Amino acid sequence: MKAKSGLTRFSNCFILRDGKIIKEDLWIRNGKIANPEQVFYVEQEEADITVNSEDSLIVPGFIDIQINGGWGVDFSYDSENVEEGVKKVSKQLLAHGVTSFCPTMVTSEKEKYSNILPKIQKRQGGEHGATVLGVHLEGPFISLAKKGAHKDEYILNPEKGLESIKEVYGSLDNVILVTIAPELPGALDAIRGLSNMGIKVALGHSSASLAQGEEGIKNGANLITHLFNAMLPFHHRDPGLVGLLASKTDRQVYYGIISDGIHTHPAALRIACRTNQEGLILVSDAVAAQGLPDGAYRIGPQAVNVNEGRAYVAGTKTLCGSTTALDQSIKTFKEATECSLEYAIEAATLHPAKALGIDDRKGKLNFGFDADFVILHPKSLKVLSTWIAGECVYRSS
């Protein structure tokens, strides 16, 4: 009897590869995208399983680098059962095509970091939920003037650089991304130290001038947190962090942007993507109310009221994150900018993978890459099924 090849073939499908949607079969083996030419001509193998995709669209799995929680869970507040909270959210994200994410902590009291960070461990995804890439720490090293929904009594300066960072956070083993305001005392040393450790740094919640932003990039930062929100508005004499989109920096500057129809005007979305196409990353910035009705929730130490899908710090008109999942953000973005479908999807797949430095294995359907992908309805873009390492982890009813 011939041994099994371990190959699965998806036929009658359109796939997104190298920035184009093409009619081509997708081959999977051992959790990776397989090269059919190698299979046919060298190994002369056939697929054990063939899946008729019925002209569906197959794209890389979505990657959300900024998400505060969802389905009643807030990663910054629910410290006693944070492991269960992360599991719950990671499982729910599969229905939205998210195969990898960065649980995000907002500015919190110091004790929260030592309690929560060891419990949010990096973890490979599967039927239990999306892959946990590492924690995104958004604060407390941010500008008081641009605190947004962050509580001012917990905001700090990194005066001793990386030492200040470690004093507050403790172990950084589970951290992949830190948001810092580059104009703060000690911030450039902190950015440089984190970058040398392999941790990505985003500039945000900041009153920085363009020159201060450029210094942050020179010292190792490569991202901007939720562009236009919690930073100086664009001014023609000093465009602030927004100016980094057209700055002559040596490296590509990536920027998260919230496309929920609330945080960012359609014209602002168009300006951003036309100014710096390669850097645009769609983020949900979702809060605990994601997937749930209007009501009372939390984001870290702050109480939140959600009214008609808009999340506000309780008793104010300060927006504090979104209630929109990443799959809907892609649709909203495409409609607002009239960009190509290929570009809209790469803004939630390839671009975040590049920003995090994991584009050697995620964010594309290239041969040898992780077989993390989403099967979409070609017109409505509804998530029909979600796959991690070549295994179906969610199927729409």
DRENDO-1510 file (C-alpha; in Angstrom, 1 decimal, always signed):
<recs>
REC; n; res; u; v; w
REC; 1; MET; +0.0; +0.0; +0.0 .
REC; 2; LYS; +1.3; +3.4; -0.9 .
REC; 3; ALA; +2.1; +5.7; +2.1 .
REC; 4; LYS; +0.0; +8.8; +2.5 .
REC; 5; SER; +1.4; +12.0; +1.1 .
REC; 6; GLY; +0.0; +14.2; +3.8 .
REC; 7; LEU; -1.1; +16.6; +1.2 .
REC; 8; THR; -4.4; +18.6; +1.1 .
REC; 9; ARG; -5.4; +20.3; -2.1 .
REC; 10; PHE; -7.9; +23.2; -2.3 .
REC; 11; SER; -9.3; +23.3; -5.8 .
REC; 12; ASN; -11.7; +25.6; -7.6 .
REC; 13; CYS; -10.5; +28.6; -5.6 .
REC; 14; PHE; -9.1; +32.1; -6.1 .
REC; 15; ILE; -6.0; +32.9; -3.9 .
REC; 16; LEU; -4.2; +36.1; -3.0 .
REC; 17; ARG; -0.6; +35.8; -3.8 .
REC; 18; ASP; +2.1; +38.4; -4.5 .
REC; 19; GLY; -0.5; +41.2; -4.4 .
REC; 20; LYS; -2.8; +39.6; -7.0 .
REC; 21; ILE; -5.9; +37.4; -6.8 .
REC; 22; ILE; -5.3; +34.4; -9.1 .
REC; 23; LYS; -7.2; +31.2; -10.0 .
REC; 24; GLU; -4.9; +28.5; -8.6 .
REC; 25; ASP; -5.1; +25.5; -6.3 .
REC; 26; LEU; -3.7; +25.8; -2.8 .
REC; 27; TRP; -1.6; +22.9; -1.5 .
REC; 28; ILE; -1.0; +22.2; +2.2 .
REC; 29; ARG; +1.3; +19.8; +4.0 .
REC; 30; ASN; +2.6; +19.6; +7.6 .
REC; 31; GLY; +1.0; +22.9; +8.4 .
REC; 32; LYS; +2.8; +24.8; +5.6 .
REC; 33; ILE; +1.9; +26.0; +2.1 .
REC; 34; ALA; +3.3; +23.4; -0.4 .
REC; 35; ASN; +4.8; +24.0; -3.8 .
REC; 36; PRO; +2.8; +22.0; -6.4 .
REC; 37; GLU; +5.6; +21.8; -8.8 .
REC; 38; GLN; +7.8; +20.1; -6.2 .
REC; 39; VAL; +4.8; +17.7; -5.5 .
REC; 40; PHE; +4.1; +17.0; -9.2 .
REC; 41; TYR; +7.5; +16.8; -10.9 .
REC; 42; VAL; +9.9; +15.8; -8.1 .
REC; 43; GLU; +7.9; +13.8; -5.6 .
REC; 44; GLN; +5.2; +12.7; -8.1 .
REC; 45; GLU; +2.7; +12.7; -5.3 .
REC; 46; GLU; -1.1; +13.2; -5.2 .
REC; 47; ALA; -3.2; +14.8; -2.6 .
REC; 48; ASP; -4.8; +12.6; +0.1 .
REC; 49; ILE; -7.6; +15.1; +0.5 .
REC; 50; THR; -9.1; +17.4; -2.1 .
REC; 51; VAL; -11.4; +20.2; -1.0 .
REC; 52; ASN; -13.7; +21.8; -3.6 .
REC; 53; SER; -13.7; +25.4; -2.7 .
REC; 54; GLU; -16.5; +26.3; -5.1 .
REC; 55; ASP; -14.9; +29.5; -6.4 .
REC; 56; SER; -14.3; +30.9; -2.9 .
REC; 57; LEU; -11.5; +33.4; -2.1 .
REC; 58; ILE; -8.6; +32.2; +0.0 .
REC; 59; VAL; -6.4; +34.8; +1.7 .
REC; 60; PRO; -3.8; +34.8; +4.5 .
REC; 61; GLY; -5.1; +34.8; +8.0 .
REC; 62; PHE; -5.8; +38.3; +9.5 .
REC; 63; ILE; -3.3; +39.6; +12.1 .
REC; 64; ASP; -4.6; +42.1; +14.7 .
REC; 65; ILE; -1.7; +43.9; +16.5 .
REC; 66; GLN; -3.9; +46.0; +18.7 .
REC; 67; ILE; -6.9; +44.5; +20.5 .
REC; 68; ASN; -7.8; +45.3; +24.1 .
REC; 69; GLY; -10.3; +42.5; +24.5 .
REC; 70; GLY; -13.8; +41.4; +23.5 .
REC; 71; TRP; -16.8; +39.3; +24.4 .
REC; 72; GLY; -16.8; +40.8; +27.9 .
REC; 73; VAL; -13.0; +40.3; +28.5 .
REC; 74; ASP; -10.6; +43.2; +29.1 .
REC; 75; PHE; -6.9; +42.1; +29.0 .
REC; 76; SER; -5.8; +45.0; +31.3 .
REC; 77; TYR; -8.5; +44.6; +34.0 .
REC; 78; ASP; -9.4; +40.9; +34.4 .
REC; 79; SER; -6.1; +40.1; +36.1 .
REC; 80; GLU; -7.2; +37.1; +38.2 .
REC; 81; ASN; -8.6; +35.1; +35.2 .
REC; 82; VAL; -6.6; +36.6; +32.4 .
REC; 83; GLU; -5.6; +33.2; +31.0 .
REC; 84; GLU; -9.2; +32.2; +30.6 .
REC; 85; GLY; -10.0; +35.6; +29.1 .
REC; 86; VAL; -7.3; +35.3; +26.5 .
REC; 87; LYS; -8.5; +31.9; +25.6 .
REC; 88; LYS; -12.1; +33.1; +25.2 .
REC; 89; VAL; -11.1; +36.0; +22.9 .
REC; 90; SER; -8.7; +34.0; +20.9 .
REC; 91; LYS; -11.4; +31.4; +20.2 .
REC; 92; GLN; -14.0; +34.0; +19.2 .
REC; 93; LEU; -11.6; +35.7; +16.9 .
REC; 94; LEU; -11.5; +32.7; +14.6 .
REC; 95; ALA; -15.0; +33.5; +13.4 .
REC; 96; HIS; -13.6; +36.9; +12.2 .
REC; 97; GLY; -10.7; +35.3; +10.2 .
REC; 98; VAL; -8.1; +36.4; +12.8 .
REC; 99; THR; -5.4; +33.8; +13.0 .
REC; 100; SER; -2.8; +35.8; +15.0 .
REC; 101; PHE; -3.1; +38.7; +17.5 .
REC; 102; CYS; -1.4; +40.8; +20.0 .
REC; 103; PRO; -3.4; +41.1; +23.3 .
REC; 104; THR; -3.1; +44.8; +24.3 .
REC; 105; MET; -2.7; +46.2; +27.7 .
REC; 106; VAL; -3.5; +49.9; +28.3 .
REC; 107; THR; -2.0; +52.1; +31.0 .
REC; 108; SER; -2.5; +50.4; +34.3 .
REC; 109; GLU; -1.2; +50.5; +37.9 .
REC; 110; LYS; +2.3; +49.0; +38.2 .
REC; 111; GLU; +1.1; +45.9; +40.1 .
REC; 112; LYS; -1.1; +44.9; +37.1 .
REC; 113; TYR; +1.9; +44.4; +34.8 .
REC; 114; SER; +3.7; +41.9; +37.1 .
REC; 115; ASN; +0.4; +40.1; +37.7 .
REC; 116; ILE; -0.9; +39.9; +34.1 .
REC; 117; LEU; +2.2; +39.8; +31.8 .
REC; 118; PRO; +3.5; +36.4; +32.9 .
REC; 119; LYS; +0.0; +35.0; +32.3 .
REC; 120; ILE; -0.3; +36.1; +28.6 .
REC; 121; GLN; +2.2; +33.7; +27.1 .
REC; 122; LYS; +3.0; +33.5; +23.4 .
REC; 123; ARG; +1.1; +30.5; +22.0 .
REC; 124; GLN; +0.6; +28.7; +18.7 .
REC; 125; GLY; -3.0; +28.8; +17.5 .
REC; 126; GLY; -5.3; +25.9; +16.7 .
REC; 127; GLU; -8.8; +24.8; +17.4 .
REC; 128; HIS; -8.5; +26.5; +20.8 .
REC; 129; GLY; -8.0; +29.9; +19.2 .
REC; 130; ALA; -5.8; +32.3; +17.3 .
REC; 131; THR; -2.1; +32.4; +17.8 .
REC; 132; VAL; -0.9; +34.8; +20.5 .
REC; 133; LEU; +2.1; +36.6; +19.0 .
REC; 134; GLY; +2.9; +38.5; +22.2 .
REC; 135; VAL; +1.6; +41.4; +24.2 .
REC; 136; HIS; +1.2; +44.9; +22.9 .
REC; 137; LEU; +1.9; +47.3; +25.9 .
REC; 138; GLU; +0.2; +50.6; +25.1 .
REC; 139; GLY; +1.4; +52.8; +28.0 .
REC; 140; PRO; +2.1; +54.0; +30.7 .
REC; 141; PHE; +5.0; +55.8; +28.9 .
REC; 142; ILE; +2.8; +58.2; +27.1 .
REC; 143; SER; +2.0; +61.9; +27.0 .
REC; 144; LEU; -0.5; +63.3; +29.5 .
REC; 145; ALA; -1.7; +65.8; +26.9 .
REC; 146; LYS; -2.6; +63.0; +24.6 .
REC; 147; LYS; -3.7; +60.3; +27.1 .
REC; 148; GLY; -7.0; +59.6; +25.4 .
REC; 149; ALA; -8.8; +57.0; +27.5 .
REC; 150; HIS; -5.7; +56.3; +29.6 .
REC; 151; LYS; -5.9; +57.2; +33.3 .
REC; 152; ASP; -3.5; +60.1; +34.1 .
REC; 153; GLU; -2.5; +59.0; +37.6 .
REC; 154; TYR; -0.7; +55.9; +36.1 .
REC; 155; ILE; +1.1; +57.7; +33.3 .
REC; 156; LEU; +4.9; +57.7; +33.7 .
REC; 157; ASN; +8.1; +59.0; +32.1 .
REC; 158; PRO; +10.8; +56.5; +31.2 .
REC; 159; GLU; +13.5; +58.8; +32.7 .
REC; 160; LYS; +16.0; +55.9; +33.1 .
REC; 161; GLY; +15.4; +54.6; +29.7 .
REC; 162; LEU; +15.2; +50.8; +29.5 .
REC; 163; GLU; +15.7; +50.5; +33.2 .
REC; 164; SER; +12.4; +52.4; +33.8 .
REC; 165; ILE; +10.7; +50.1; +31.3 .
REC; 166; LYS; +11.9; +47.0; +33.2 .
REC; 167; GLU; +11.0; +48.4; +36.6 .
REC; 168; VAL; +7.4; +48.9; +35.6 .
REC; 169; TYR; +6.8; +45.9; +33.3 .
REC; 170; GLY; +9.0; +43.3; +35.0 .
REC; 171; SER; +9.8; +40.4; +32.6 .
REC; 172; LEU; +9.5; +41.3; +28.9 .
REC; 173; ASP; +9.5; +37.7; +27.7 .
REC; 174; ASN; +5.9; +37.8; +26.6 .
REC; 175; VAL; +6.0; +41.3; +25.0 .
REC; 176; ILE; +6.3; +41.9; +21.2 .
REC; 177; LEU; +5.3; +45.6; +20.9 .
REC; 178; VAL; +5.5; +48.7; +23.2 .
REC; 179; THR; +3.9; +52.1; +22.5 .
REC; 180; ILE; +5.9; +55.1; +23.7 .
REC; 181; ALA; +5.7; +58.8; +23.3 .
REC; 182; PRO; +9.2; +59.7; +21.9 .
REC; 183; GLU; +9.3; +63.2; +23.4 .
REC; 184; LEU; +9.3; +62.0; +27.0 .
REC; 185; PRO; +12.5; +62.2; +29.1 .
REC; 186; GLY; +14.5; +58.9; +28.6 .
REC; 187; ALA; +12.2; +57.8; +25.8 .
REC; 188; LEU; +14.9; +57.5; +23.1 .
REC; 189; ASP; +17.1; +55.4; +25.4 .
REC; 190; ALA; +14.1; +53.2; +26.1 .
REC; 191; ILE; +13.2; +52.8; +22.4 .
REC; 192; ARG; +16.8; +51.9; +21.6 .
REC; 193; GLY; +17.0; +49.4; +24.4 .
REC; 194; LEU; +13.7; +47.7; +23.5 .
REC; 195; SER; +14.7; +47.5; +19.8 .
REC; 196; ASN; +18.0; +46.0; +20.7 .
REC; 197; MET; +16.1; +43.3; +22.6 .
REC; 198; GLY; +14.1; +42.5; +19.5 .
REC; 199; ILE; +10.9; +44.1; +20.8 .
REC; 200; LYS; +9.1; +46.4; +18.3 .
REC; 201; VAL; +8.3; +50.0; +19.3 .
REC; 202; ALA; +5.4; +52.1; +18.2 .
REC; 203; LEU; +5.2; +55.9; +18.7 .
REC; 204; GLY; +1.8; +57.1; +20.0 .
REC; 205; HIS; -0.3; +58.9; +22.5 .
REC; 206; SER; +2.1; +61.7; +21.9 .
REC; 207; SER; +2.6; +65.4; +21.4 .
REC; 208; ALA; +5.8; +64.9; +19.5 .
REC; 209; SER; +6.9; +67.1; +16.7 .
REC; 210; LEU; +7.9; +65.6; +13.4 .
REC; 211; ALA; +11.6; +66.0; +14.4 .
REC; 212; GLN; +11.0; +64.1; +17.7 .
REC; 213; GLY; +9.1; +61.4; +15.8 .
REC; 214; GLU; +12.0; +61.0; +13.4 .
REC; 215; GLU; +14.4; +60.7; +16.4 .
REC; 216; GLY; +12.2; +57.9; +17.6 .
REC; 217; ILE; +12.5; +56.1; +14.3 .
REC; 218; LYS; +16.2; +56.6; +14.1 .
REC; 219; ASN; +16.5; +55.0; +17.5 .
REC; 220; GLY; +14.6; +51.9; +16.5 .
REC; 221; ALA; +10.9; +52.5; +16.4 .
REC; 222; ASN; +9.1; +51.4; +13.2 .
REC; 223; LEU; +5.4; +51.9; +14.0 .
REC; 224; ILE; +2.8; +54.5; +14.8 .
REC; 225; THR; -0.1; +53.6; +17.1 .
REC; 226; HIS; -3.6; +54.4; +15.7 .
REC; 227; LEU; -2.7; +57.2; +13.3 .
REC; 228; PHE; -4.6; +60.5; +13.8 .
REC; 229; ASN; -5.9; +59.4; +17.2 .
REC; 230; ALA; -4.1; +60.7; +20.4 .
REC; 231; MET; -1.5; +62.8; +18.6 .
REC; 232; LEU; -1.1; +66.3; +17.4 .
REC; 233; PRO; -3.3; +67.1; +14.4 .
REC; 234; PHE; -1.6; +67.7; +11.1 .
REC; 235; HIS; -0.2; +71.2; +10.7 .
REC; 236; HIS; +1.6; +72.4; +7.6 .
REC; 237; ARG; +4.5; +73.9; +9.5 .
REC; 238; ASP; +5.0; +70.9; +11.8 .
REC; 239; PRO; +3.0; +67.9; +10.8 .
REC; 240; GLY; +3.9; +65.9; +14.0 .
REC; 241; LEU; +3.8; +62.1; +14.0 .
REC; 242; VAL; +1.4; +62.2; +11.0 .
REC; 243; GLY; +4.4; +63.7; +9.0 .
REC; 244; LEU; +6.3; +60.4; +9.4 .
REC; 245; LEU; +4.1; +59.0; +6.6 .
REC; 246; ALA; +6.0; +61.2; +4.2 .
REC; 247; SER; +9.3; +61.6; +6.1 .
REC; 248; LYS; +12.7; +60.7; +4.6 .
REC; 249; THR; +13.5; +58.1; +7.3 .
REC; 250; ASP; +15.8; +55.2; +6.4 .
REC; 251; ARG; +13.2; +52.6; +7.2 .
REC; 252; GLN; +9.6; +51.9; +6.3 .
REC; 253; VAL; +7.3; +53.5; +8.9 .
REC; 254; TYR; +4.2; +51.3; +9.6 .
REC; 255; TYR; +1.1; +52.8; +11.2 .
REC; 256; GLY; -2.0; +51.3; +12.7 .
REC; 257; ILE; -5.3; +52.8; +11.7 .
REC; 258; ILE; -8.8; +52.2; +13.0 .
REC; 259; SER; -11.3; +51.7; +10.2 .
REC; 260; ASP; -14.5; +51.3; +12.1 .
REC; 261; GLY; -16.5; +54.2; +10.6 .
REC; 262; ILE; -16.1; +56.1; +13.8 .
REC; 263; HIS; -12.5; +56.8; +14.7 .
REC; 264; THR; -11.2; +57.9; +11.3 .
REC; 265; HIS; -13.1; +59.9; +8.6 .
REC; 266; PRO; -13.1; +58.2; +5.2 .
REC; 267; ALA; -11.1; +61.1; +3.8 .
REC; 268; ALA; -8.4; +60.6; +6.4 .
REC; 269; LEU; -8.3; +56.9; +5.5 .
REC; 270; ARG; -7.8; +57.9; +1.8 .
REC; 271; ILE; -5.1; +60.5; +2.7 .
REC; 272; ALA; -3.2; +57.9; +4.7 .
REC; 273; CYS; -3.2; +55.1; +2.2 .
REC; 274; ARG; -2.4; +57.4; -0.7 .
REC; 275; THR; +0.5; +58.9; +1.2 .
REC; 276; ASN; +2.2; +55.8; +2.5 .
REC; 277; GLN; +0.6; +52.6; +1.0 .
REC; 278; GLU; +3.1; +50.1; +2.3 .
REC; 279; GLY; +2.9; +51.2; +5.9 .
REC; 280; LEU; -0.9; +51.0; +6.5 .
REC; 281; ILE; -2.0; +48.4; +9.0 .
REC; 282; LEU; -5.7; +47.9; +9.9 .
REC; 283; VAL; -6.2; +47.4; +13.6 .
REC; 284; SER; -9.4; +46.7; +15.5 .
REC; 285; ASP; -8.4; +48.4; +18.8 .
REC; 286; ALA; -11.4; +46.5; +20.0 .
REC; 287; VAL; -12.5; +46.7; +23.6 .
REC; 288; ALA; -14.5; +44.3; +25.9 .
REC; 289; ALA; -17.7; +45.2; +24.1 .
REC; 290; GLN; -16.6; +43.6; +20.8 .
REC; 291; GLY; -19.3; +41.1; +19.9 .
REC; 292; LEU; -21.7; +42.2; +22.6 .
REC; 293; PRO; -24.6; +44.8; +22.8 .
REC; 294; ASP; -24.4; +48.3; +24.1 .
REC; 295; GLY; -23.9; +48.6; +27.9 .
REC; 296; ALA; -21.3; +49.1; +30.6 .
REC; 297; TYR; -17.8; +47.7; +30.2 .
REC; 298; ARG; -14.2; +48.5; +31.2 .
REC; 299; ILE; -10.9; +49.3; +29.6 .
REC; 300; GLY; -8.2; +48.8; +32.2 .
REC; 301; PRO; -8.9; +51.1; +35.2 .
REC; 302; GLN; -11.6; +53.1; +33.3 .
REC; 303; ALA; -15.3; +52.4; +33.2 .
REC; 304; VAL; -16.7; +52.4; +29.6 .
REC; 305; ASN; -20.2; +53.1; +28.3 .
REC; 306; VAL; -21.1; +51.8; +24.8 .
REC; 307; ASN; -23.9; +53.6; +23.0 .
REC; 308; GLU; -24.9; +52.7; +19.4 .
REC; 309; GLY; -21.6; +50.8; +19.1 .
REC; 310; ARG; -19.5; +53.8; +20.2 .
REC; 311; ALA; -17.3; +53.2; +23.2 .
REC; 312; TYR; -16.7; +56.2; +25.5 .
REC; 313; VAL; -15.0; +56.7; +28.8 .
REC; 314; ALA; -17.9; +56.7; +31.2 .
REC; 315; GLY; -19.4; +60.2; +31.7 .
REC; 316; THR; -17.4; +61.7; +28.8 .
REC; 317; LYS; -17.3; +61.9; +25.0 .
REC; 318; THR; -13.7; +60.5; +24.9 .
REC; 319; LEU; -13.6; +57.5; +22.5 .
REC; 320; CYS; -11.8; +54.5; +24.0 .
REC; 321; GLY; -11.4; +51.8; +21.5 .
REC; 322; SER; -13.7; +50.2; +19.0 .
REC; 323; THR; -16.4; +47.5; +19.1 .
REC; 324; THR; -15.7; +46.4; +15.5 .
REC; 325; ALA; -13.9; +43.2; +14.6 .
REC; 326; LEU; -11.1; +43.2; +12.0 .
REC; 327; ASP; -13.0; +41.5; +9.2 .
REC; 328; GLN; -15.6; +44.3; +9.2 .
REC; 329; SER; -12.8; +46.9; +9.4 .
REC; 330; ILE; -11.4; +45.5; +6.1 .
REC; 331; LYS; -14.8; +45.9; +4.4 .
REC; 332; THR; -15.2; +49.5; +5.8 .
REC; 333; PHE; -11.8; +50.4; +4.7 .
REC; 334; LYS; -12.3; +49.1; +1.2 .
REC; 335; GLU; -15.6; +51.0; +0.8 .
REC; 336; ALA; -14.1; +54.2; +2.2 .
REC; 337; THR; -11.0; +54.3; +0.1 .
REC; 338; GLU; -12.2; +52.4; -3.0 .
REC; 339; CYS; -8.9; +50.6; -2.9 .
REC; 340; SER; -8.4; +47.2; -4.5 .
REC; 341; LEU; -9.6; +44.1; -2.5 .
REC; 342; GLU; -6.0; +42.9; -2.7 .
REC; 343; TYR; -4.7; +46.0; -0.9 .
REC; 344; ALA; -7.4; +46.0; +1.7 .
REC; 345; ILE; -6.6; +42.4; +2.7 .
REC; 346; GLU; -2.8; +42.9; +2.7 .
REC; 347; ALA; -3.4; +45.8; +5.1 .
REC; 348; ALA; -4.6; +43.2; +7.6 .
REC; 349; THR; -2.2; +40.5; +6.7 .
REC; 350; LEU; +1.1; +41.2; +5.0 .
REC; 351; HIS; +1.6; +44.7; +6.4 .
REC; 352; PRO; +1.3; +43.8; +10.1 .
REC; 353; ALA; +3.5; +40.7; +9.5 .
REC; 354; LYS; +6.2; +43.0; +8.0 .
REC; 355; ALA; +5.9; +45.5; +10.9 .
REC; 356; LEU; +6.4; +42.7; +13.5 .
REC; 357; GLY; +9.2; +41.1; +11.5 .
REC; 358; ILE; +7.3; +37.8; +11.0 .
REC; 359; ASP; +6.8; +38.1; +7.2 .
REC; 360; ASP; +9.2; +35.2; +6.6 .
REC; 361; ARG; +6.4; +32.9; +7.7 .
REC; 362; LYS; +3.1; +34.8; +8.0 .
REC; 363; GLY; +1.0; +37.3; +6.1 .
REC; 364; LYS; +1.4; +35.6; +2.7 .
REC; 365; LEU; +0.3; +32.3; +1.0 .
REC; 366; ASN; +3.8; +31.8; -0.4 .
REC; 367; PHE; +5.4; +28.3; -0.5 .
REC; 368; GLY; +6.9; +27.3; +2.8 .
REC; 369; PHE; +4.8; +29.8; +4.8 .
REC; 370; ASP; +2.5; +28.8; +7.7 .
REC; 371; ALA; -0.8; +27.6; +6.4 .
REC; 372; ASP; -2.8; +30.2; +8.2 .
REC; 373; PHE; -5.6; +31.3; +5.9 .
REC; 374; VAL; -9.2; +32.4; +5.6 .
REC; 375; ILE; -11.8; +31.2; +3.1 .
REC; 376; LEU; -14.1; +34.1; +2.2 .
REC; 377; HIS; -17.2; +34.5; +0.1 .
REC; 378; PRO; -15.8; +36.3; -3.0 .
REC; 379; LYS; -18.4; +39.1; -3.0 .
REC; 380; SER; -19.7; +39.6; +0.6 .
REC; 381; LEU; -16.2; +38.7; +2.1 .
REC; 382; LYS; -18.0; +36.8; +4.8 .
REC; 383; VAL; -15.7; +34.4; +6.6 .
REC; 384; LEU; -16.7; +30.9; +5.6 .
REC; 385; SER; -13.9; +29.1; +7.4 .
REC; 386; THR; -10.6; +29.8; +9.2 .
REC; 387; TRP; -7.5; +27.6; +9.1 .
REC; 388; ILE; -4.4; +27.5; +11.2 .
REC; 389; ALA; -1.4; +25.4; +10.3 .
REC; 390; GLY; -3.5; +23.7; +7.7 .
REC; 391; GLU; -6.3; +22.6; +10.1 .
REC; 392; CYS; -9.8; +24.0; +10.0 .
REC; 393; VAL; -10.4; +25.8; +13.3 .
REC; 394; TYR; -13.7; +27.5; +12.4 .
REC; 395; ARG; -16.5; +26.9; +9.9 .
REC; 396; SER; -19.5; +29.1; +9.3 .
REC; 397; SER; -22.9; +27.6; +9.9 .
</recs>
